Amino acid sequence: MKNYLSSMVIFSFIFMSCNSAAQISTADKKIDAKVDSVLKLMTLDEKIGQMVLYTSGWDVTGPTLKSDYIDDIRNGKCGNIFNAHTVEYVRKLQKIAVEESRLGIPLLFGYDVIHGHKTIFPISLGESASWDLKAIEKSARIAATEAAASGLNWTFAPMVDISVEPRWGRVSEGAGEDPFLGSQIAAARVRGFQGNNLADTTTVLACVKHFAAYGAPLAGRDYNTVDMSQRVFLDVYLPPYKSAIDAGALSVMSSFNEFDGVPATGNRYLLTEILRNQLGFKGFVVSDYTSVNEMVHHGVVANEEEAALLAIKAGLDMDMQGEVYAKYLKKLIEKGLIDEKTIDQSVRRILSVKFKLGLFDDPYRYCNEAREKRTIYAPEHLEAAFDVAKRSMVLLKNENNILPLKKGEKIAVIGELANSKRDLLGSWKAAGDWNFIKSILDELKEYNGEKNVLYAEGCKKMGDDRTGFAQAMATARRADKIVMVIGEDAEWTGEAASRSNINIPGVQTELLEQLKTLNKPIVVVLMNGRPLVLAEENKLADAILEAWFPGTMGGKAVTHVLFGEYNPSGKLTMTFPLNLGQVPIFYYEKNTGRPIYLGNDKYKSKYLDSPNDPLFPFGFGLSYTTFEYSDITLSTNELQQDGNIRASVTVTNTGKRDGEEVVQCYVRDLVGSVTRPVKELKGFEKIFLKAGESKKVSFTITPDLLSFHRQDMTYGTEPGDFKMFIGGNSRDVKETSFKLIN
Ligand code: NOJ
């Protein structure tokens, strides 16, 4: 108590709230002054304590746990905690920091609130398929509101890693393969998490991860080596991190992988030259889980002391769970290997964020039981989760319009996943609770009537047990249509969940094959966290609905899409390959010197045993209605360096239902000092069209959008000829051309 009182005296003269946006720059200066006044009071040990982050062990998100973190909080040796939530628990830990540590500096509380905290939204890859920035921002806003009501003030999101590697389980956490779309989504998520004001008690600090290039592990194996050219890094992988930082994210997490031979956590090029000097990042950088220690295994340092030195010199401010900073930073200063000023700089960054969050004003500002109670699972949150889940789903096939189903039709529902609540939530389900939610089967019964929904599990999502096949066949015989829900176990996606084959696991497809012999219409509903190879299923099913792991309200969302209460509008944000051998496959490939369209002879860039084309291209997704595109008209076909081109198409809903379409605009730079992709997304708009309605959609192309890293590594444009494409996916497009004038 004595310490608490003395710290209250210290802090009472330096606290001032600064909520108005107009005061921001003055507020920043005031914060700097406050930070300095705190820093002056701190011992070296206390400073290092601020650079330390430990897991509470409430949730296990990595390989190690630490039992004595409570003492460390008390002794000022741990300034930040993750994996602790609920007002009750956070208050308990915060109280120790504020009342029992010498200076009473409040703790940051972090958690992986990736796609919802309690109310779980679709996995991030699914959300990206909505191409709906407002919906995505809202989802992050709600996640932040619930997290903040549970005592948290920091989320380890957004994950903005571009990836073209479906074997890598973590594609489920990102926004897919495209840098342009990925950048817009990254910014939307940061806006959602942080709002306009970090001090608002419904917002949390965002953490952009994983810096950098974590999405490109060789062979898709998690944590594996990344080896890419600087040009690809700068043009393809870096933009979403930049966009998130420009949107105001104040923390960044370093990645596990190496980059150009040096692990990201100790990589000065990444953490200082790029992140701080080029992107102008002003917040703090936290390592990933024990990634400082892991530099020993990477083989760039001989021991943990050297790891601490490499990391701090690279620009890493906070050590997650590794205890390396805690053990070695002081020693390194004593040995004269680093200056205390370096430590001060990191501590300043961390304290500054704590001030911005308002934690010094009131360390318990995220700890209000009444607010927690009324916020968690608020009806409007569940409604939003339902809405986003519907928007995320992608209709991949709909032969003879067998979807939507008609109310009252007798359907046989088959598959373990149809009856699974846990899997609906996907990986990184945060504090999501599946016990009270409804499965797809529950919702189908509720909507279509118990007697019209027959269920047989048939088989598990994994394993080779076929004993349920007979019952599934008998059940299916009694129905008009078959709805089979197949896919992956949620635990087979996300971190440490790489796969060497990306088929539907187990005997699910074998059962589908048997069901096909009944000659009844078959609808496949997919639950999965990555692009899968669906060549077989595509032959067997009449309709395929990609539902991802759709979250708390996923069962109802699937039901409403299947029955046409909602007309599907999602479009893929990762290419779905025809077979595994095509991986990595993505739409912005290069032409090569021997493109296949020059004639399909032996010496072309192709496979002997497979087409080059994917099964479902980037941007693809059907609707229960159809859309027709007019030719493209351009405001001019000469783009001046200080000008722009308006490219327009008229899109018509030619079907009988109202629906939404994601209109996509791509360009190709035909000749460059370095080779250029065959297509690059440069604009998109999701529009709603009533049946029969037409709308003109326009995109503005500026030279800025055509910039890239040229042969000499300068960033800018090159004059010359361009193609432009507009359509409903990256393959089926209208085409025109224009010139960029010098
Ligand atoms: C490791 C993961 O790579 C990272 O994304 C996550 O935020 C941390 N663990 C903390 O759980």
Residues whose N, C-alpha, C, O or C-beta is under 5 A from the ligand:
A	BS01	NOJ	T61 G62 D112 F156 D288 Y289
